[in-house]
């Protein structure tokens, strides 16, 4: 078994540490200027572990950004509900000539959205709707951040389908102070699914919970509760949670949940008890954020030659042109041992208030021509052709400790293309800087495994110094070496 690990050490010594210093002659060191520019990033692959919901105004651009998200749900197989004999049915309503599963009822049903964080005014009154999907999102399809399920006809619109609305504040002022002070209270939005429901086959239920409950015990549909894929395709394709009104707040959530409340029977004497079962929606099932905004308002920043920008979730990236030809000139027979790149940030104190967007915490460097495939194929940074860097407040910027392997690879691609007489891609020496979320698995007490890199769908923004061949705002520091002859 082979595992790639990452740790807190930098990659500055990568290359040097793999050779014996006694066999290496250090030839030279030199700094080179790096050019940079801002590029539009409107359509990004939406695979964030967090869903975002709400609407805010970006104070830098005046751009209104609306976030909606879709969630599907997982099932627990045979454990989803108790045996049918444990479900209470009022004796006055029970009809022995009708199958029992057709007579059970849920007391109520809710869709709960748990808020983990929020940006903006926590007292802003917001309004959302939960809209039943007609067809599920598919794991095999890559969805961009501007994918709109309404425009694509994925929302169920027939009579009896779910379109439930709810007003909320992220400070939960729609709940009483007594409720908020309760020890079991979680910061959440609760959307009622208690209206009469009509499924696609025309069957009527008194609420959505009864629909889920009866189909579980229906022999024709029981198999659909055995795995989440069948559940999404046969029973519940999921819900599209949409901002319907309000401005000034974006809520982030990692978990959504459908909770079905019903009455159970505990023993032969008919004692009843209130029970519930839940269907959780998490990233592991499928969760997608949709970002709707007026991209025209970003043009002024794209054309700003005083700096470059990094804005997430779907705004602006920074592209760098690496001076590969200059680096290799006169060193064709030498090894690029280290190549250290620092991206300096510009402070933006003019927007220093509660609505200021956070500085991106982690950024990815990836060849420009490989951006789409990197995220579609769910790759992780390998520190050979793609690299991760984190923001440092002490240096006010981002350091890529050693990108020498990337420089060498770009030089190799250029030489092979020229030797074959092929046309070289105009992006052959360009990389794109992208804000990302990362996930790690612990390998030991001193190391961890990078398991996921996805577009950062949270709201972040920063200015970077503008690099140019004629200035030294962005520099790459190179050390060359060769083996002793």
N, C-alpha and C positions, 0 to 999 in steps of 0.2 A: 504493500500500500504506500502511495506517495502522497505527501501533504505539503502544501506551500504555507509557510507561516510568516507572520509579520509581528514585529515587536516594537518597542519604544525607541530602539536605536535607529539612527538615520542611515541612509544608504550612501553616505559620503565615501566610505572605504570599499564599496563594492567594486571588485576588480583588483584592487591592491591586495585585499585580504586573501585572494585566491592564488597569488603568486608569491614566490620566494623573493624577498627584497634583494638577496645577494645576486639574483639573476636579472635584475631590472636596473636599467639606467634611466633616470629621470631627465628628459630632454629639455623641456621648457614648460612654462606656464604663461598663459595669455588671457586677457579679457576681450570679449567681443560684444558689440551692441546688438540688441535684439529689437526688431520692429514689432509693433502691435497695432491692432485695430479692433473695434467693436463689431460684432456680427449679430444679426437677428436670430433669435431662438424661439420661434413661435410654437412649433409643434414638437413637443418632447414626449418621449415614451413614459406613460404614466404607470409606474409600478412602485409607488411609494408605500411604505408601511403605515402611513398616516393619511386619513381622509380630511379634506378641508371644506368648510362650509361657511358661506357668508358673503359680504361685499364690503370692500374698502376703497378709498381713494389713495392712490400712490402720491405722496406729497412731492416727490421729485418730478413726476411727469404730469400730474393732474389726471392720470389715467384711472378709470374705474375698473376694478378687477372683481369679477364674480366667480365664486367657487361653488360647485355642486359636486356631489360624488355618488357613486353607485356601490352597493354592497350586496354580496350574496351570502349564503348561510350554510353552515355545516350541520350535519345530523349525527346522532349518536347511535344509529342502528336500533337494535332491539331494546336498548335502554332509553329510547326517546320518551316513551310513555309507559306506565305500568300495564299490567294485564287488563284486559277489557272488563273482567269481573270486579276490578277495583274502582271502576268509574261509576259514580253515583248517577242513577236515573230515578227521578221522582216516580213512585209507584202509580200515581194518578195519571202520569203521562206515558207509562210503559205499555207497549202493545206487543204481545207475544207473537203476533203474526208478522211483525216487521223485524228484519234483522237488527240485532242490538246496536251494531256500529252506526246505523243510520239514525239512532235516537239519542246518542250521547251529544252533549253540548259543552262548549267552553263558556265559563262565566264571563271572561273578558280577554282581550288581547291587546298588547301594546308593542310598538317598535321603539326601543330605547337607544339613544345615541349618547355615549359617554364622552364627555368633554375632558381632554387631557390638558389643554392649554388654549389660550386665546390671544389674539392680537387686536389692539384697539380699545374701544370704549366698552367695558363690561356691562354698562347700563343701557347700551343701545338696544332698542326694541327691534328684534328681527322676526321674520316670518318665513317658514319653510313649508314644503309639501313633500309627502312621501308618495311616490308614484310607482305603481306596480309595473314591472317590466313584462312585456309580452314575450320576448325571447331573451335568453341570458347572454351576457358577455361570454366570449369563448377564450379559454386559456391559450389556445393555439394562434389567436389573432393578436397582433400588436396594435394597441390603441394609443393615439396621440393625445396630448393634454387638451386639445380643442375638439375632441370627438364629442358630438352632441347626439345623445340617443333619441331625443325628440325629433331632430331633423332626419335621423336615420330610420324612423318608424319603429323604434324598439319599445315604445311605451304603450301599454295596453289601454285602450280608450273605450272599450265596450261598456254597455250598461252593467252596473254592479261591480266594476273593477275598482281598485283602491286608489283614491286620490285624496288623502287626508292631510289637513293643514294644521299648523300649530305655531303660536307666537311664543317667543322665548327671549331671555337675556342670558348671556353666559355667566352672569352673577347669580342666576336663578331667582330673580326677584318675582317670577311668576309663582314661586312657592312661598309659603309663609315662613317667617323666621323660626317657628317651632319645627317645621319640616326640615329646614336647612341645618338646624342645630342637632338633628337626630344623628346618632352615632353610625347608623347604617345608611345615611344619605350620601349619594355620590353626585357629583356635578354632572347633570344629564339633561337631555331633552326627551320628553316622553310624548310619543305621537299615538293617539288612539286608533286602533284598527277594529272598532266595535260596530261600525255601520254594517247593515245587511250586505252580504257578499254573494255574487253570482259567478260561478266558475265558467270556463270556456265551453263546457258541455251543457250549460244552462241549469245546473243544479244550484239550488238556493241554500244559503246558510245564514244563521242569524248574526255571525261575525266571522272575521278571518280566522280566528282561533278555532272555531268549530270546523271550518274547512280543513285545517291542518290536522285536527284531532281525528275526525272521521276518516280521512284518507289514510291515516296510519293504520287503522283497524280494518280498512277495506282490503280484502284479499287481492283485489285487482291492482292495488297501488302500494301494497306493503313493501315490495321490493324497492320501490323508489326511495324509501327511507334508509336503505342499507348503505348508500354512499352518497356523498355530496354532489357528485356529477349528475347522477340520476335524479336527485332531489331538485337540482336547479333546472333540469330539462323537462321533468314530468310534473312537478308540484309547485315549486316556488322559484321563478327565474331571478328573483331579487328585487330590490327597490332602488329607484333613482331619487335621491334626496336633493331637492332643488330650493335655492333661495328664491322666495317670492316677494320679498320686500324688506326694507330696512337697509341702513348703511352705517358703516363705522366699526364693524367687527368681523373677524374671521376666527371661527372655532376650529380647533384640530381635534381629531378623534381617531383612536386606534381600534376601538371595538364598538360594534352595533349589535343589537340583540332583539330578536322577537321573543316575547314572553307570553306563553299561553297559560292562563289561570283556569282551573277546573276543580270540581268537587269530587273527592274520592271517598270510598267506603273502607273503614279500617278493620272491621270485624263482622261476624255474622249477625250481630244485633243491629246492624245498620248505622253505627256511629259514623258521622261524616267528618271530613277534614279538608281544609283548603290546600290544594296542591298546585304546583306549576311545573312547566317544562320550558326550556329555552333553546333557541337556535342562535348560535353566535355567528357573527360576521366579522372576519378578521382578514388580514393580508394573506394568510395561508390559504384561504378559500379564494376569494377574488374581491379586490377593492380598488376602485379607480376614481381619481379626482379629475373633474373637467374644469378647465380654466377658460373663462370667457372674458375677453377684453378687446379694446379698440387698439389694435397694433399700430395704427397710424401715429398715435401719440408718442411712440417710442422712437420715431424717426429723428427727432431733434437730438436725442442722446446718441443715436447711431452716427450722426454727423458731427458730433462734438470732437474736435481735434485736440482739445486740451488734455484729454484723458481717455481711458477706456472703461467700460462698465462690466460688472457681473451682476445680473439681476435674475433671481428665480421667483416663481417656478418656470415661467415661460416668457422670458423677456429678452435678455441680452447676454451673450457670452463674449469672452475676449479671445481673439485669435493671435497667435505668435508666429512670426516667420523666423525660423532658426537659421543662423548664418553658416550652414553646413559647408558650403564651398570655401568660405573664408577660413573656417576652422581647419579644414583638411589641406588647404594650400600650403605646399612646402613640407607637409607631414604625411605624405602618402604612404610611407613605409613605417610610420610610427603608430602607436596605439593611443587612442583617446582614453586615458585612464580614468579621469574624472571630469565631469562637466556639471558644475553647480549653477543653478539658476534661481534668482531671487526676484519675486514680484512685489514691488513696494506699493502700499496702499496710500490713498489720499484721504485724510480726515474730512468729514462733511459736517462740521458743527452747525451749519446754518439750518439743519433739520433736526436739531437735538431736542426732541420732545417725545411724548409717549407713543406717537405714531411712527417714529423712525424705524425703518426696517433694520433687522439685525445684520451684522456682517456675516457672510457665508463662512461656516466653520470648517468645512472640508471641500477641497476642489480636486478635480481630476484633470490631468493632462493626457490627451489622447490625439493621435494623428487625425487631422481634419477629415480625411477621406474615410476614416474608420468610425466616426462618431455614431452614425445610425446603426451599423452592425454591432457595435460594442453593447449598446443598450438593448437592441432587439434580441440578441443572442445571450443576454444576461451574463456578460463576461465580468470578470473582476480584474482589478489592476494587477499586472504581473511584474511591474518594476523592470521591464525590459522594453516594452513598446507603449506602456501606459503607466501612469504614476499618480500617487495620491500625495497631497500636501495639506497641512492644517494651518489655520490662522494662528499667528503668534502676536500677542499684544505687545511683547517686549521689542520686537522688530517692526511691528505694524505692517506685516506682510506675510507672504507665503514662500517657503524655501523648498525647492526640489533638489535634494542633496546630490544626486548623481544620475544624470540622464545620458551618460556616455554611450550606453548600448543603443539608445534611440538614434543618437547622432551617427554612430557607425552604420546602423541599419539603413538610414536615409542615404548615406553616402554609397552604400552597396547597391541600393535600388537604382540610384542615378547612374552608376557605372554599368550595371547590367542592362538598363534600358538603352543607354547610348550604344553599348556594344551590339545590341540586337537590332538597332535602328528603329526602335519604338519611340512613340511620342511620350514624353514624360508628363505625368499629371502636373497641372499648375499648382497643386497643393502638396507636392512631394516633400517639401521642407516646412510644412505648416502644421501646427498643433492647435487644438481648441481647449480653452480652459473653462470647465463646467462645474458649477456647484453641485455636490452630490451628497446623498446619505450613504452611510456604510454600516454593515453589520458584521460582527465578529463572533467566532466561537472560541471559547477558551481551550487551548491545547495543554498548557501547563501553567504553573504559577508565574512564568516569565515570558510566555509567548501566547499568541492567539492566531486564529486562522481567519483571514478575510473571506467572508462567504457571500457577500452581496454588495454591489455598487449600483445605486439607482439615482435617477434625477432627484434633486432636492425639490420637493413640491411645496415647501414652506416659503414664506416671504422673506427674502434676504436681498441685500443690495450693497454694493460698494463701488468706489471709484479706484482705479489703478493708474499709476503714472503711465503716460503715453510713451512707448518706446519707438525709437527711430534710429536709422543707421547713423545719423549725424548727432545724436545725443546719447548720453550714458545713463538714462533713466532705468533701463532694464539691461542688465549685463549677464552674460554667461561666462563663468570662469573655468578655463580648461587647463588640465595638466596632461602633458603627453609623456609617454614612456616607450622604451623599446628594450628588447632583450640584449644582453651582452653578446657580442659576436665571438 
